[in-house]
Amino acid sequence: MNKHTPQHKDFHSGGPSVLQYLNNTLSLEEKRKLEERLSDDQMLVDAIEGLREMDLNEAAKIDFHLKKYIKHKIVKKERDGKQFGFPSWLITSLIILLLLISLGYFVISKLLG
């Protein structure tokens, strides 16, 4: 699996967060899983090092705003994907049907007239 692909119960998807790790509020199992990921994900290591240098209150604010922004983007993407519209195959089929009807009318009118 790609090392940047979020996994189930991962900090990316609402599971344990890096801030919980830094505040030492994770269970031993969650902490162990996050530390396992550290060996495979240099980006996560860098994020933790950066957050350790910050004031935890400021880091919590950034975390809150990032989660809010990500949630907004996910909801917007889901909403945009559910817009009503005719499928392209249906429009194409209707155009072909109308062309066939017109062609049939033209051919029949020429044969009979």
MIDREN-699497 format. One record per residue: chain; residue in one letter; x, y, z negated of N, C-alpha, C in turn. Coordinates in pm, whole numbers, padded with zeros to 5 digits. Layout:
BEGIN
<rec kette="A" rest="A" n_c1="X" n_c2="Y" n_c3="Z" ca_c1="X" ca_c2="Y" ca_c3="Z" c_c1="X" c_c2="Y" c_c3="Z"/>
...
REM end
This chain:
BEGIN
<rec kette="A" rest="M" n_c1="00084" n_c2="-00118" n_c3="00000" ca_c1="00000" ca_c2="00000" ca_c3="00000" c_c1="00088" c_c2="00124" c_c3="00000"/>
<rec kette="A" rest="N" n_c1="00048" n_c2="00226" n_c3="00069" ca_c1="00122" ca_c2="00352" ca_c3="00076" c_c1="00137" c_c2="00409" c_c3="-00064"/>
<rec kette="A" rest="K" n_c1="00258" n_c2="00455" n_c3="-00097" ca_c1="00281" ca_c2="00503" ca_c3="-00233" c_c1="00207" c_c2="00632" c_c3="-00264"/>
<rec kette="A" rest="H" n_c1="00155" n_c2="00702" n_c3="-00162" ca_c1="00080" ca_c2="00824" ca_c3="-00186" c_c1="-00071" c_c2="00802" c_c3="-00176"/>
<rec kette="A" rest="T" n_c1="-00114" n_c2="00678" n_c3="-00150" ca_c1="-00255" ca_c2="00648" ca_c3="-00143" c_c1="-00311" c_c2="00635" c_c3="-00284"/>
<rec kette="A" rest="P" n_c1="-00416" n_c2="00714" n_c3="-00320" ca_c1="-00474" ca_c2="00702" ca_c3="-00453" c_c1="-00528" c_c2="00563" c_c3="-00476"/>
<rec kette="A" rest="Q" n_c1="-00504" n_c2="00514" n_c3="-00594" ca_c1="-00552" ca_c2="00382" ca_c3="-00630" c_c1="-00667" c_c2="00397" c_c3="-00729"/>
<rec kette="A" rest="H" n_c1="-00744" n_c2="00289" n_c3="-00748" ca_c1="-00856" ca_c2="00291" ca_c3="-00841" c_c1="-00808" c_c2="00331" c_c3="-00981"/>
<rec kette="A" rest="K" n_c1="-00883" n_c2="00417" n_c3="-01046" ca_c1="-00851" ca_c2="00468" ca_c3="-01180" c_c1="-00717" c_c2="00542" c_c3="-01180"/>
<rec kette="A" rest="D" n_c1="-00683" n_c2="00601" n_c3="-01068" ca_c1="-00561" ca_c2="00677" ca_c3="-01053" c_c1="-00586" c_c2="00820" c_c3="-01096"/>
<rec kette="A" rest="F" n_c1="-00483" n_c2="00894" n_c3="-01133" ca_c1="-00504" ca_c2="01031" ca_c3="-01178" c_c1="-00562" c_c2="01118" c_c3="-01068"/>
<rec kette="A" rest="H" n_c1="-00545" n_c2="01080" n_c3="-00940" ca_c1="-00601" ca_c2="01157" ca_c3="-00829" c_c1="-00753" c_c2="01149" c_c3="-00827"/>
<rec kette="A" rest="S" n_c1="-00809" n_c2="01038" n_c3="-00868" ca_c1="-00951" ca_c2="01014" ca_c3="-00849" c_c1="-01032" c_c2="01024" c_c3="-00977"/>
<rec kette="A" rest="G" n_c1="-00985" n_c2="01102" n_c3="-01073" ca_c1="-01063" ca_c2="01121" ca_c3="-01194" c_c1="-01021" c_c2="01029" c_c3="-01308"/>
<rec kette="A" rest="G" n_c1="-00921" n_c2="00946" n_c3="-01285" ca_c1="-00872" ca_c2="00859" ca_c3="-01390" c_c1="-00778" c_c2="00938" c_c3="-01481"/>
<rec kette="A" rest="P" n_c1="-00686" n_c2="00871" n_c3="-01546" ca_c1="-00593" ca_c2="00941" ca_c3="-01636" c_c1="-00514" c_c2="01048" c_c3="-01562"/>
<rec kette="A" rest="S" n_c1="-00496" n_c2="01161" n_c3="-01626" ca_c1="-00424" ca_c2="01270" ca_c3="-01561" c_c1="-00282" c_c2="01283" c_c3="-01616"/>
<rec kette="A" rest="V" n_c1="-00203" n_c2="01355" n_c3="-01539" ca_c1="-00065" ca_c2="01381" ca_c3="-01580" c_c1="-00065" c_c2="01462" c_c3="-01710"/>
<rec kette="A" rest="L" n_c1="-00161" n_c2="01554" n_c3="-01723" ca_c1="-00168" ca_c2="01633" ca_c3="-01847" c_c1="-00199" c_c2="01546" c_c3="-01968"/>
<rec kette="A" rest="Q" n_c1="-00283" n_c2="01446" n_c3="-01949" ca_c1="-00310" ca_c2="01354" ca_c3="-02060" c_c1="-00182" c_c2="01279" c_c3="-02096"/>
<rec kette="A" rest="Y" n_c1="-00105" n_c2="01246" n_c3="-01996" ca_c1="00023" ca_c2="01179" ca_c3="-02019" c_c1="00117" c_c2="01270" c_c3="-02100"/>
<rec kette="A" rest="L" n_c1="00125" n_c2="01396" n_c3="-02057" ca_c1="00213" ca_c2="01491" ca_c3="-02126" c_c1="00165" c_c2="01521" c_c3="-02268"/>
<rec kette="A" rest="N" n_c1="00033" n_c2="01521" n_c3="-02287" ca_c1="-00023" ca_c2="01546" ca_c3="-02421" c_c1="-00024" c_c2="01420" c_c3="-02506"/>
<rec kette="A" rest="N" n_c1="00022" n_c2="01308" n_c3="-02449" ca_c1="00028" ca_c2="01180" ca_c3="-02519" c_c1="-00111" c_c2="01135" c_c3="-02567"/>
<rec kette="A" rest="T" n_c1="-00211" n_c2="01151" n_c3="-02478" ca_c1="-00348" ca_c2="01110" ca_c3="-02513" c_c1="-00396" c_c2="00990" c_c3="-02433"/>
<rec kette="A" rest="L" n_c1="-00307" n_c2="00926" n_c3="-02359" ca_c1="-00343" ca_c2="00807" ca_c3="-02282" c_c1="-00330" c_c2="00684" c_c3="-02369"/>
<rec kette="A" rest="S" n_c1="-00409" n_c2="00582" n_c3="-02336" ca_c1="-00392" ca_c2="00453" ca_c3="-02403" c_c1="-00258" c_c2="00394" c_c3="-02360"/>
<rec kette="A" rest="L" n_c1="-00212" n_c2="00296" n_c3="-02432" ca_c1="-00083" ca_c2="00233" ca_c3="-02396" c_c1="-00088" c_c2="00173" c_c3="-02256"/>
<rec kette="A" rest="E" n_c1="-00201" n_c2="00112" n_c3="-02221" ca_c1="-00215" ca_c2="00052" ca_c3="-02088" c_c1="-00212" c_c2="00159" c_c3="-01979"/>
<rec kette="A" rest="E" n_c1="-00284" n_c2="00270" n_c3="-01997" ca_c1="-00285" ca_c2="00377" ca_c3="-01898" c_c1="-00146" c_c2="00440" c_c3="-01885"/>
<rec kette="A" rest="K" n_c1="-00080" n_c2="00456" n_c3="-01999" ca_c1="00055" ca_c2="00513" ca_c3="-01998" c_c1="00152" c_c2="00422" c_c3="-01924"/>
<rec kette="A" rest="R" n_c1="00143" n_c2="00293" n_c3="-01947" ca_c1="00228" ca_c2="00196" ca_c3="-01880" c_c1="00206" c_c2="00198" c_c3="-01729"/>
<rec kette="A" rest="K" n_c1="00079" n_c2="00204" n_c3="-01686" ca_c1="00049" ca_c2="00208" ca_c3="-01543" c_c1="00102" c_c2="00335" c_c3="-01478"/>
<rec kette="A" rest="L" n_c1="00088" n_c2="00447" n_c3="-01547" ca_c1="00138" ca_c2="00573" ca_c3="-01492" c_c1="00290" c_c2="00570" c_c3="-01483"/>
<rec kette="A" rest="E" n_c1="00355" n_c2="00515" n_c3="-01584" ca_c1="00501" ca_c2="00506" ca_c3="-01581" c_c1="00550" c_c2="00411" c_c3="-01472"/>
<rec kette="A" rest="E" n_c1="00471" n_c2="00306" n_c3="-01441" ca_c1="00504" ca_c2="00219" ca_c3="-01328" c_c1="00501" c_c2="00296" c_c3="-01198"/>
<rec kette="A" rest="R" n_c1="00401" n_c2="00382" n_c3="-01185" ca_c1="00389" ca_c2="00464" ca_c3="-01063" c_c1="00505" c_c2="00560" c_c3="-01049"/>
<rec kette="A" rest="L" n_c1="00560" n_c2="00605" n_c3="-01161" ca_c1="00672" ca_c2="00699" ca_c3="-01156" c_c1="00791" c_c2="00639" c_c3="-01082"/>
<rec kette="A" rest="S" n_c1="00807" n_c2="00508" n_c3="-01092" ca_c1="00921" ca_c2="00446" ca_c3="-01024" c_c1="00903" c_c2="00444" c_c3="-00872"/>
<rec kette="A" rest="D" n_c1="00778" n_c2="00458" n_c3="-00824" ca_c1="00750" ca_c2="00452" ca_c3="-00681" c_c1="00714" c_c2="00587" c_c3="-00619"/>
<rec kette="A" rest="D" n_c1="00692" n_c2="00689" n_c3="-00700" ca_c1="00637" ca_c2="00814" ca_c3="-00648" c_c1="00718" c_c2="00934" c_c3="-00697"/>
<rec kette="A" rest="Q" n_c1="00816" n_c2="00975" n_c3="-00617" ca_c1="00903" ca_c2="01087" ca_c3="-00656" c_c1="00824" c_c2="01216" c_c3="-00668"/>
<rec kette="A" rest="M" n_c1="00718" n_c2="01232" n_c3="-00589" ca_c1="00636" ca_c2="01352" ca_c3="-00596" c_c1="00570" c_c2="01364" c_c3="-00734"/>
<rec kette="A" rest="L" n_c1="00525" n_c2="01252" n_c3="-00788" ca_c1="00465" ca_c2="01250" ca_c3="-00921" c_c1="00569" c_c2="01283" c_c3="-01028"/>
<rec kette="A" rest="V" n_c1="00689" n_c2="01230" n_c3="-01012" ca_c1="00798" ca_c2="01260" ca_c3="-01106" c_c1="00825" c_c2="01411" c_c3="-01106"/>
<rec kette="A" rest="D" n_c1="00832" n_c2="01470" n_c3="-00987" ca_c1="00857" ca_c2="01614" ca_c3="-00976" c_c1="00743" c_c2="01694" c_c3="-01039"/>
<rec kette="A" rest="A" n_c1="00620" n_c2="01649" n_c3="-01019" ca_c1="00506" ca_c2="01719" ca_c3="-01077" c_c1="00513" c_c2="01716" c_c3="-01230"/>
<rec kette="A" rest="I" n_c1="00547" n_c2="01603" n_c3="-01285" ca_c1="00557" ca_c2="01591" ca_c3="-01431" c_c1="00670" c_c2="01679" c_c3="-01485"/>
<rec kette="A" rest="E" n_c1="00783" n_c2="01678" n_c3="-01415" ca_c1="00895" ca_c2="01763" ca_c3="-01459" c_c1="00856" c_c2="01910" c_c3="-01455"/>
<rec kette="A" rest="G" n_c1="00785" n_c2="01951" n_c3="-01350" ca_c1="00740" ca_c2="02089" ca_c3="-01340" c_c1="00641" c_c2="02125" c_c3="-01449"/>
<rec kette="A" rest="L" n_c1="00550" n_c2="02035" n_c3="-01478" ca_c1="00449" ca_c2="02062" ca_c3="-01581" c_c1="00512" c_c2="02066" c_c3="-01721"/>
<rec kette="A" rest="R" n_c1="00616" n_c2="01986" n_c3="-01743" ca_c1="00684" ca_c2="01988" ca_c3="-01873" c_c1="00746" c_c2="02124" c_c3="-01901"/>
<rec kette="A" rest="E" n_c1="00786" n_c2="02193" n_c3="-01794" ca_c1="00848" ca_c2="02325" ca_c3="-01811" c_c1="00745" c_c2="02435" c_c3="-01833"/>
<rec kette="A" rest="M" n_c1="00620" n_c2="02407" n_c3="-01808" ca_c1="00514" ca_c2="02507" ca_c3="-01822" c_c1="00452" c_c2="02502" c_c3="-01961"/>
<rec kette="A" rest="D" n_c1="00385" n_c2="02612" n_c3="-01996" ca_c1="00301" ca_c2="02615" ca_c3="-02115" c_c1="00183" c_c2="02520" c_c3="-02087"/>
<rec kette="A" rest="L" n_c1="00150" n_c2="02432" n_c3="-02182" ca_c1="00046" ca_c2="02333" ca_c3="-02158" c_c1="-00091" c_c2="02397" c_c3="-02136"/>
<rec kette="A" rest="N" n_c1="-00118" n_c2="02512" n_c3="-02198" ca_c1="-00246" ca_c2="02580" ca_c3="-02173" c_c1="-00254" c_c2="02628" c_c3="-02029"/>
<rec kette="A" rest="E" n_c1="-00145" n_c2="02683" n_c3="-01980" ca_c1="-00141" ca_c2="02729" ca_c3="-01841" c_c1="-00152" c_c2="02610" c_c3="-01746"/>
<rec kette="A" rest="A" n_c1="-00085" n_c2="02501" n_c3="-01779" ca_c1="-00093" ca_c2="02381" ca_c3="-01696" c_c1="-00236" c_c2="02326" c_c3="-01695"/>
<rec kette="A" rest="A" n_c1="-00305" n_c2="02332" n_c3="-01809" ca_c1="-00443" ca_c2="02285" ca_c3="-01815" c_c1="-00534" c_c2="02371" c_c3="-01727"/>
<rec kette="A" rest="K" n_c1="-00510" n_c2="02503" n_c3="-01725" ca_c1="-00589" ca_c2="02591" ca_c3="-01639" c_c1="-00567" c_c2="02557" c_c3="-01492"/>
<rec kette="A" rest="I" n_c1="-00442" n_c2="02536" n_c3="-01454" ca_c1="-00410" ca_c2="02500" ca_c3="-01316" c_c1="-00476" c_c2="02367" c_c3="-01280"/>
<rec kette="A" rest="D" n_c1="-00467" n_c2="02271" n_c3="-01372" ca_c1="-00529" ca_c2="02140" ca_c3="-01350" c_c1="-00679" c_c2="02155" c_c3="-01329"/>
<rec kette="A" rest="F" n_c1="-00744" n_c2="02235" n_c3="-01413" ca_c1="-00889" ca_c2="02257" ca_c3="-01403" c_c1="-00925" c_c2="02318" c_c3="-01268"/>
<rec kette="A" rest="H" n_c1="-00852" n_c2="02421" n_c3="-01226" ca_c1="-00882" ca_c2="02488" ca_c3="-01100" c_c1="-00855" c_c2="02398" c_c3="-00980"/>
<rec kette="A" rest="L" n_c1="-00749" n_c2="02318" n_c3="-00987" ca_c1="-00721" ca_c2="02225" ca_c3="-00878" c_c1="-00830" c_c2="02119" c_c3="-00866"/>
<rec kette="A" rest="K" n_c1="-00873" n_c2="02064" n_c3="-00979" ca_c1="-00979" ca_c2="01963" ca_c3="-00975" c_c1="-01109" c_c2="02023" c_c3="-00921"/>
<rec kette="A" rest="K" n_c1="-01139" n_c2="02146" n_c3="-00963" ca_c1="-01260" ca_c2="02214" ca_c3="-00915" c_c1="-01252" c_c2="02237" c_c3="-00764"/>
<rec kette="A" rest="Y" n_c1="-01136" n_c2="02281" n_c3="-00716" ca_c1="-01115" ca_c2="02306" ca_c3="-00574" c_c1="-01128" c_c2="02175" c_c3="-00494"/>
<rec kette="A" rest="I" n_c1="-01066" n_c2="02070" n_c3="-00542" ca_c1="-01071" ca_c2="01941" ca_c3="-00473" c_c1="-01214" c_c2="01889" c_c3="-00469"/>
<rec kette="A" rest="K" n_c1="-01287" n_c2="01900" n_c3="-00580" ca_c1="-01425" ca_c2="01854" ca_c3="-00585" c_c1="-01509" c_c2="01933" c_c3="-00485"/>
<rec kette="A" rest="H" n_c1="-01488" n_c2="02066" n_c3="-00479" ca_c1="-01560" ca_c2="02150" ca_c3="-00385" c_c1="-01534" c_c2="02106" c_c3="-00242"/>
<rec kette="A" rest="K" n_c1="-01409" n_c2="02077" n_c3="-00209" ca_c1="-01372" ca_c2="02035" ca_c3="-00074" c_c1="-01436" c_c2="01899" c_c3="-00040"/>
<rec kette="A" rest="I" n_c1="-01439" n_c2="01808" n_c3="-00136" ca_c1="-01498" ca_c2="01677" ca_c3="-00113" c_c1="-01648" c_c2="01690" c_c3="-00089"/>
<rec kette="A" rest="V" n_c1="-01716" n_c2="01768" n_c3="-00173" ca_c1="-01860" ca_c2="01788" ca_c3="-00158" c_c1="-01890" c_c2="01855" c_c3="-00024"/>
<rec kette="A" rest="K" n_c1="-01811" n_c2="01956" n_c3="00012" ca_c1="-01832" ca_c2="02027" ca_c3="00139" c_c1="-01813" c_c2="01932" c_c3="00256"/>
<rec kette="A" rest="K" n_c1="-01711" n_c2="01848" n_c3="00250" ca_c1="-01684" ca_c2="01754" ca_c3="00359" c_c1="-01799" c_c2="01653" c_c3="00371"/>
<rec kette="A" rest="E" n_c1="-01850" n_c2="01605" n_c3="00257" ca_c1="-01962" ca_c2="01511" ca_c3="00260" c_c1="-02086" c_c2="01578" c_c3="00316"/>
<rec kette="A" rest="R" n_c1="-02110" n_c2="01702" n_c3="00275" ca_c1="-02227" ca_c2="01777" ca_c3="00322" c_c1="-02216" c_c2="01805" c_c3="00472"/>
<rec kette="A" rest="D" n_c1="-02098" n_c2="01842" n_c3="00518" ca_c1="-02077" ca_c2="01870" ca_c3="00661" c_c1="-02095" c_c2="01744" c_c3="00744"/>
<rec kette="A" rest="G" n_c1="-02059" n_c2="01632" n_c3="00690" ca_c1="-02071" ca_c2="01506" ca_c3="00762" c_c1="-02214" c_c2="01458" c_c3="00775"/>
<rec kette="A" rest="K" n_c1="-02306" n_c2="01512" n_c3="00694" ca_c1="-02445" ca_c2="01467" ca_c3="00695" c_c1="-02538" c_c2="01563" c_c3="00768"/>
<rec kette="A" rest="Q" n_c1="-02484" n_c2="01652" n_c3="00849" ca_c1="-02568" ca_c2="01744" ca_c3="00924" c_c1="-02649" c_c2="01667" c_c3="01027"/>
<rec kette="A" rest="F" n_c1="-02773" n_c2="01712" n_c3="01045" ca_c1="-02862" ca_c2="01647" ca_c3="01140" c_c1="-02824" c_c2="01685" c_c3="01282"/>
<rec kette="A" rest="G" n_c1="-02828" n_c2="01592" n_c3="01369" ca_c1="-02800" ca_c2="01618" ca_c3="01509" c_c1="-02828" c_c2="01493" c_c3="01589"/>
<rec kette="A" rest="F" n_c1="-02845" n_c2="01512" n_c3="01717" ca_c1="-02868" ca_c2="01397" ca_c3="01804" c_c1="-02734" c_c2="01332" c_c3="01835"/>
<rec kette="A" rest="P" n_c1="-02731" n_c2="01200" n_c3="01832" ca_c1="-02607" ca_c2="01131" ca_c3="01869" c_c1="-02579" c_c2="01154" c_c3="02017"/>
<rec kette="A" rest="S" n_c1="-02452" n_c2="01161" n_c3="02051" ca_c1="-02413" ca_c2="01188" ca_c3="02190" c_c1="-02463" c_c2="01079" c_c3="02284"/>
<rec kette="A" rest="W" n_c1="-02469" n_c2="00954" n_c3="02240" ca_c1="-02518" ca_c2="00847" ca_c3="02326" c_c1="-02663" c_c2="00867" c_c3="02363"/>
<rec kette="A" rest="L" n_c1="-02743" n_c2="00924" n_c3="02272" ca_c1="-02884" ca_c2="00948" ca_c3="02298" c_c1="-02901" c_c2="01059" c_c3="02402"/>
<rec kette="A" rest="I" n_c1="-02825" n_c2="01165" n_c3="02388" ca_c1="-02831" ca_c2="01275" ca_c3="02484" c_c1="-02788" c_c2="01227" c_c3="02622"/>
<rec kette="A" rest="T" n_c1="-02680" n_c2="01150" n_c3="02628" ca_c1="-02632" ca_c2="01097" ca_c3="02755" c_c1="-02737" c_c2="01006" c_c3="02818"/>
<rec kette="A" rest="S" n_c1="-02799" n_c2="00922" n_c3="02738" ca_c1="-02903" ca_c2="00832" ca_c3="02789" c_c1="-03021" c_c2="00910" c_c3="02845"/>
<rec kette="A" rest="L" n_c1="-03062" n_c2="01014" n_c3="02777" ca_c1="-03175" ca_c2="01096" ca_c3="02824" c_c1="-03141" c_c2="01166" c_c3="02956"/>
<rec kette="A" rest="I" n_c1="-03021" n_c2="01217" n_c3="02968" ca_c1="-02979" ca_c2="01283" ca_c3="03093" c_c1="-02978" c_c2="01183" c_c3="03208"/>
<rec kette="A" rest="I" n_c1="-02923" n_c2="01065" n_c3="03186" ca_c1="-02921" ca_c2="00961" ca_c3="03290" c_c1="-03062" c_c2="00921" c_c3="03329"/>
<rec kette="A" rest="L" n_c1="-03149" n_c2="00904" n_c3="03229" ca_c1="-03288" ca_c2="00868" ca_c3="03256" c_c1="-03357" c_c2="00976" c_c3="03340"/>
<rec kette="A" rest="L" n_c1="-03338" n_c2="01103" n_c3="03306" ca_c1="-03398" ca_c2="01211" ca_c3="03383" c_c1="-03344" c_c2="01215" c_c3="03526"/>
<rec kette="A" rest="L" n_c1="-03214" n_c2="01192" n_c3="03541" ca_c1="-03156" ca_c2="01188" ca_c3="03676" c_c1="-03213" c_c2="01072" c_c3="03759"/>
<rec kette="A" rest="L" n_c1="-03230" n_c2="00956" n_c3="03697" ca_c1="-03287" ca_c2="00841" ca_c3="03768" c_c1="-03432" c_c2="00868" c_c3="03808"/>
<rec kette="A" rest="I" n_c1="-03508" n_c2="00929" n_c3="03719" ca_c1="-03647" ca_c2="00962" ca_c3="03751" c_c1="-03652" c_c2="01061" c_c3="03868"/>
<rec kette="A" rest="S" n_c1="-03566" n_c2="01165" n_c3="03861" ca_c1="-03562" ca_c2="01264" ca_c3="03970" c_c1="-03521" c_c2="01200" c_c3="04102"/>
<rec kette="A" rest="L" n_c1="-03419" n_c2="01115" n_c3="04098" ca_c1="-03372" ca_c2="01046" ca_c3="04218" c_c1="-03482" c_c2="00955" c_c3="04274"/>
<rec kette="A" rest="G" n_c1="-03548" n_c2="00882" n_c3="04186" ca_c1="-03659" ca_c2="00794" ca_c3="04227" c_c1="-03771" c_c2="00874" c_c3="04291"/>
<rec kette="A" rest="Y" n_c1="-03807" n_c2="00985" n_c3="04234" ca_c1="-03911" ca_c2="01071" ca_c3="04290" c_c1="-03870" c_c2="01120" c_c3="04428"/>
<rec kette="A" rest="F" n_c1="-03744" n_c2="01164" n_c3="04442" ca_c1="-03695" ca_c2="01214" ca_c3="04571" c_c1="-03698" c_c2="01105" c_c3="04677"/>
<rec kette="A" rest="V" n_c1="-03652" n_c2="00984" n_c3="04644" ca_c1="-03648" ca_c2="00873" ca_c3="04738" c_c1="-03789" c_c2="00832" c_c3="04779"/>
<rec kette="A" rest="I" n_c1="-03878" n_c2="00821" n_c3="04683" ca_c1="-04016" ca_c2="00781" ca_c3="04712" c_c1="-04086" c_c2="00886" c_c3="04798"/>
<rec kette="A" rest="S" n_c1="-04065" n_c2="01014" n_c3="04764" ca_c1="-04129" ca_c2="01120" ca_c3="04844" c_c1="-04077" c_c2="01121" c_c3="04989"/>
<rec kette="A" rest="K" n_c1="-03951" n_c2="01090" n_c3="05011" ca_c1="-03894" ca_c2="01086" ca_c3="05146" c_c1="-03946" c_c2="00965" c_c3="05223"/>
<rec kette="A" rest="L" n_c1="-03962" n_c2="00850" n_c3="05155" ca_c1="-04010" ca_c2="00730" ca_c3="05221" c_c1="-04158" c_c2="00741" c_c3="05259"/>
<rec kette="A" rest="L" n_c1="-04236" n_c2="00806" n_c3="05173" ca_c1="-04378" ca_c2="00818" ca_c3="05199" c_c1="-04412" c_c2="00939" c_c3="05286"/>
<rec kette="A" rest="G" n_c1="-04326" n_c2="01035" n_c3="05294" ca_c1="-04358" ca_c2="01159" ca_c3="05366" c_c1="-04297" c_c2="01170" c_c3="05496"/>
REM end
